[in-house]
Amino acid sequence: MTAKRLSVKKREVGHRAPDTQKLTNLVTEDDKVRLNVEMAKAKRQALKARAVMEGTTIHQLVNRLIDEYLSEKQDE
């Protein structure tokens, strides 16, 4: 089975944002990718501490925040 690849090419003129609903429909929960983010060490430690206090993980926290952000943007 070949994996579907998403690509968004930015054009010099007339660029419009991709249809997020169309892209979302291509990706299933089984399709996972790794996301690396650079941040200050102190910020990561604070994030980890907050996640532990909330009984969650950074992984779960980041995924929840991304889901909220994406659903907020679709409502606009």
C-alpha positions as CSV (number, residue, x, y, z in Angstrom):
1,M,0.0,0.0,0.0
2,T,1.4,3.3,-0.9
3,A,1.1,6.2,1.5
4,K,-0.6,9.4,0.3
5,R,1.7,12.4,0.4
6,L,0.5,15.9,1.0
7,S,2.3,18.8,-0.5
8,V,1.4,22.4,-0.6
9,K,3.3,24.5,-3.1
10,K,3.5,28.2,-2.6
11,R,3.0,30.2,-5.8
12,E,4.4,33.6,-6.5
13,V,1.2,35.1,-7.7
14,G,-2.4,34.2,-6.7
15,H,-1.5,31.9,-3.9
16,R,-4.4,30.8,-1.8
17,A,-4.5,28.7,1.3
18,P,-5.1,25.0,0.8
19,D,-8.6,23.6,1.6
20,T,-8.0,22.3,5.1
21,Q,-11.0,20.0,5.0
22,K,-9.8,18.4,1.8
23,L,-6.4,17.8,3.4
24,T,-7.9,16.6,6.6
25,N,-9.9,14.0,4.8
26,L,-6.7,12.5,3.3
27,V,-5.1,11.9,6.6
28,T,-6.4,9.3,9.0
29,E,-5.6,8.7,12.6
30,D,-3.4,5.8,11.5
31,D,-1.2,8.1,9.4
32,K,1.3,9.5,11.9
33,V,4.3,11.8,11.5
34,R,6.8,13.1,13.9
35,L,6.9,16.9,14.6
36,N,10.0,18.4,16.0
37,V,9.9,21.8,17.7
38,E,12.8,23.9,18.9
39,M,12.2,25.8,22.1
40,A,14.1,27.0,25.2
41,K,15.0,24.3,27.7
42,A,13.2,26.2,30.4
43,K,10.0,26.3,28.4
44,R,10.1,22.6,27.8
45,Q,10.6,21.9,31.5
46,A,7.7,24.2,32.3
47,L,5.6,22.5,29.7
48,K,6.5,19.0,31.1
49,A,5.7,20.1,34.6
50,R,2.3,21.6,33.6
51,A,1.5,18.4,31.7
52,V,2.4,16.2,34.8
53,M,0.2,18.5,37.0
54,E,-2.7,18.0,34.6
55,G,-2.1,14.2,34.5
56,T,-1.3,14.2,30.8
57,T,1.8,14.1,28.6
58,I,3.4,16.7,26.3
59,H,2.3,14.5,23.4
60,Q,-1.4,14.5,24.5
61,L,-1.3,18.2,25.4
62,V,0.2,19.3,22.0
63,N,-2.2,17.1,20.1
64,R,-5.2,18.6,22.0
65,L,-4.0,22.1,21.4
66,I,-3.5,21.5,17.7
67,D,-7.0,19.9,17.4
68,E,-8.5,23.0,19.2
69,Y,-6.5,25.4,16.9
70,L,-7.6,23.6,13.8
71,S,-11.3,23.4,14.7
72,E,-11.2,27.1,15.7
73,K,-9.8,28.0,12.3
74,Q,-12.4,25.9,10.5
75,D,-15.2,27.8,12.3
76,E,-14.1,31.1,10.9
